[in-house]
């Protein structure tokens, strides 16, 4: 049975309880499952890990309002997937073209670390999102957990395709491309540099021809 995104999902007791507590501490935050964002007909699906405390969990939009979104949206804009280089709020007018963003786990986990059972519990939502992609679409997995979640959603064993930054995996009608997550830790330690991230998107653009790449901002 197909399961589409549920904005009221309470499948995971630990996450549900955590969000209930946050509604008391941060009543102005979204504090609920975060829906996918972007073009419903997109050929590119970006899969992150989970909402950030003061980012998507606050704004209600993936990678919006937190540090991880800085490099992501700037790069999406540079390669013609986003109308603006910054995502500051869910009502800022930003539009994604031929791109959609989601997370392996739709709710904020404590310490930004979902448990395996929570990834599994949320996986059928991701499966529906993947099933809706057109043939020859590209899926960009940000990190190992997202990579493995995509494989699980497609019914593929994780051992069949190992995560590696810049790795490309040809699946049944889809191309899975891996990148280190654009988290504060990865970017500040330069495990992931802007140039490395742009190289991944250059490969994506080769597979999904579109608008001319924008020049780097001064």
C-alpha positions in Angstrom: 0.0 0.0 0.0 1.4 3.4 -1.0 1.9 5.9 1.8 2.0 9.6 0.9 3.4 12.2 3.2 1.4 12.7 6.3 1.8 16.1 8.0 0.3 14.6 11.2 2.4 11.4 11.3 3.1 10.1 14.9 4.6 6.7 14.0 7.8 7.2 15.9 7.1 7.7 19.7 10.5 9.1 20.5 10.2 11.7 17.7 6.5 12.5 18.4 7.3 13.1 22.1 10.3 15.2 21.2 8.2 17.4 18.9 5.4 17.7 21.5 8.0 19.0 24.0 9.4 21.5 21.5 5.9 22.9 20.9 6.0 24.1 24.5 9.6 25.4 24.2 9.3 26.9 20.7 5.6 27.6 20.0 6.4 29.6 16.9 8.3 26.7 15.2 6.8 24.3 12.7 7.5 21.3 15.1 5.9 18.7 12.9 6.8 16.4 10.0 8.4 18.5 7.2 6.9 18.0 3.7 9.0 17.7 0.6 9.6 21.0 -1.2 9.9 21.8 -4.9 8.8 21.0 -8.4 6.3 18.0 -8.4 7.5 17.1 -11.9 11.2 17.3 -11.0 13.9 15.1 -12.5 16.2 15.8 -9.6 15.3 14.6 -6.1 17.6 15.6 -3.3 17.5 13.5 -0.2 18.8 14.8 3.1 18.9 13.3 6.5 16.3 15.0 8.7 15.0 18.5 9.6 17.4 20.7 11.6 16.3 22.1 15.0 16.4 25.8 14.0 16.1 25.2 10.3 13.4 23.0 8.7 11.9 22.2 12.1 11.4 25.9 12.6 10.5 27.0 9.1 8.6 24.0 7.9 10.7 23.8 4.6 13.7 21.6 4.0 17.1 23.2 4.6 15.5 26.6 5.2 16.8 28.8 7.9 19.9 26.8 8.9 23.5 26.6 8.1 23.2 23.5 5.9 20.9 25.4 3.5 23.5 28.1 2.7 25.7 26.0 0.4 22.8 23.9 -0.9 20.6 26.8 -2.1 23.5 28.8 -3.4 24.6 25.9 -5.5 21.0 25.1 -6.6 20.7 28.7 -7.8 24.1 28.6 -9.5 23.1 25.6 -11.5 19.6 26.8 -12.4 17.5 24.8 -10.1 16.5 27.6 -7.7 15.1 31.1 -8.4 17.1 32.6 -5.5 20.5 31.8 -3.8 19.1 32.0 -0.3 16.3 30.2 1.5 15.3 32.1 4.6 11.7 31.3 5.2 8.9 29.2 3.8 7.2 32.3 2.4 10.2 34.0 0.9 9.1 33.3 -2.7 11.9 30.9 -3.6 10.9 28.5 -6.4 12.7 25.3 -7.3 12.7 24.3 -11.0 13.1 20.6 -12.0 14.2 19.9 -8.4 12.6 18.6 -5.3 14.0 18.3 -1.8 13.0 15.8 0.9 14.5 14.0 3.9 15.0 10.4 4.8 13.3 11.1 8.2 10.6 13.8 8.1 10.7 14.7 11.8 13.5 16.3 13.8 15.4 13.7 15.8 17.1 14.5 19.2 20.7 15.6 18.6 20.0 15.3 14.8 20.5 11.6 15.1 17.6 9.4 14.0 17.5 5.8 15.1 17.6 3.0 12.6 14.0 2.1 13.3 12.9 5.7 12.7 14.6 5.7 9.3 12.8 2.4 8.5 9.5 3.6 9.7 9.7 6.7 7.5 11.0 4.8 4.5 7.7 4.2 2.7 7.1 7.9 2.4 10.4 8.1 0.5 9.5 5.1 -1.6 6.4 6.9 -2.9 8.5 10.0 -3.7 10.9 7.8 -5.7 8.2 6.0 -7.5 6.8 9.3 -8.7 10.0 10.3 -10.4 10.2 10.2 -14.2 12.5 7.6 -15.8 16.1 8.7 -16.0 15.7 11.0 -13.0 18.6 11.7 -10.7 18.6 11.2 -6.9 21.2 13.1 -4.9 21.8 11.5 -1.5 23.4 13.8 1.1 25.3 11.4 3.3 25.3 7.7 4.1 22.0 7.5 5.9 20.2 9.2 3.0 22.0 6.9 0.5 21.0 3.8 2.4 17.4 5.1 2.8 17.1 5.5 -1.0 18.3 1.9 -1.5 16.0 0.6 1.1 13.1 2.4 -0.5 13.9 0.8 -3.8 14.2 -2.6 -2.3 17.9 -2.8 -2.8 20.4 -4.1 -0.2 22.7 -1.4 1.2 25.7 -3.7 0.5 25.0 -3.6 -3.2 26.0 0.0 -3.6 28.4 1.7 -1.2 28.3 5.4 -0.4 31.1 7.5 -1.6 31.3 11.2 -2.2 30.9 11.8 -6.0 30.0 8.2 -6.6 27.3 7.4 -9.2 25.1 4.3 -9.1 23.0 3.3 -12.0 19.8 1.8 -10.7 16.6 0.7 -12.5 15.7 3.8 -14.4 17.4 6.1 -11.8 20.8 7.4 -11.2 21.8 7.8 -7.6 24.6 10.3 -6.9 26.3 10.6 -3.5 27.6 13.7 -1.8 28.8 14.4 1.7 26.1 16.3 3.6 26.3 20.1 3.4 26.3 20.3 7.2 28.1 23.0 9.2 30.6 20.4 10.4 31.4 19.1 6.9 31.7 22.6 5.4 33.7 24.2 8.2 36.2 21.3 8.4 36.3 21.4 4.6 35.4 17.8 4.3 33.0 19.2 1.8 34.1 22.4 -0.1 32.0 24.5 -2.4 34.1 23.3 -5.3 33.5 19.7 -4.4 29.7 20.3 -4.1 29.7 22.2 -7.4 31.5 19.3 -9.1 28.7 17.0 -8.1 26.1 19.4 -9.5 28.1 19.8 -12.7 27.7 16.0 -13.2 24.0 16.3 -12.4 23.6 19.0 -15.0 25.3 16.8 -17.6 22.6 14.3 -17.0 19.8 16.8 -16.7 20.4 19.6 -19.3 18.8 22.8 -18.4 19.5 26.5 -17.9 23.0 27.9 -18.4 25.0 27.7 -15.2 25.1 31.0 -13.4 28.5 32.6 -12.7 29.8 32.6 -9.2 28.6 35.7 -7.2 31.3 38.2 -6.4 
